[in-house]
Amino acid sequence: MPVITCIDDLRELHRRRTPKMFFDYCESGSWTEQTFRENTADFQDIRLRQRVAVNMEGRTLATRMIGQEVAMPVALAPVGLTGMQRADGEIKAARAAEKAGVPFTLSTMSICSIEDVAEHTTKPFWFQLYTMKDQDYLRRLIQRAKDAKCSALVITLDLQILGQRHKDLKNGLSAPPRLTPATIADLMTKWTWGLEMLRTERRKFGNIVGHVKGVEDTSRLGEWTAQQFDQKLDWKKIEEIKKLWGGPVILKGILDPEDAILARKVGCDAIVVSNHGGRQQDGAISSIRALDPILQAVGDDLEVHIDSGIRSGQDVLRAIAMGARGTYIGRPWVYGLGAMGEAGVTRALEVIRNELDIAMAFTGKRDIENVDRSCILVPAGFSGVWD
Ligand code: GLV
């Protein structure tokens, strides 16, 4: 077993052990990848304070996200195609999350279906919804999430159309992969991945295949998104979906204070400040820079979460100290999954947990609930000097 000291170790193993098209899918931003790069880089501009001679004994990271108990304020973000990073990937990740006591969010574009994940786990998970043109399918999808007892609906607002990711186009990304000389050459070096994939039947988009009438080929994410996702999504439709669901709702993809105010108006249990991991609007502000203005606008009466760019427990601490109530990791758990399956997701969560715990102790706090702005040093003008 290799010694894993940080998320980057898992990333390197993921790169070595997973077919290139899937590693690249995870590691892509859109177009120039400016926002993808800045998401991580901007976190590092926030410094952590160090306090000394403060009793550090008896620390706790337990808190609540949307009123639900979590062992630490870190959820697994919805990520598409994770059953291609490793066979049965979503089931493995959901189990690791369950054991760690943190929420798992299943993507609409997962390989394992909602029912499959529910059958192989014992606690409710969250379901992420893409809004589709096919209203009948959309209603059935929401009903399936209800039947599976999902405990929150995470509605993604920033992907009615897909940002262009150059690597996916060049690699001919599809699920399952199409066999071309290039993919065959790559797969020949990824034996464990291939053998596990041969043993599972879950190799297609499980929430879609067999559930959408008249759609023959879902394998190419880009084409399917262009055909099926609802470009007309607006606040009125969000309200309708909310009613249809009738349970806790999290609105994901908010990057602007004006949209945060509209989200509050439509009513939701939390928003996620997010630019989709830098995969959509390239040139958009990083999530961590967007956080403070959004907190100023709605933070007093709306729960605010954040994703995009978190790669360590120190980053989680930075976000919580800024005022977020919860955070999501996406790529870190996918690196873990691609590196070592369920054990890798567990390891990713352990790494983040340990880093968060120690970093919090060094700031002089023992309870994550008491972490606040006094724990960090934020450079002047951090949230923008733009007009
Ligand atoms: C889907 O969520 C993607 O970013 O590819």
Residues whose N, C-alpha, C, O or C-beta is under 5 A from the ligand:
A	BS01	GLV	G80 R279
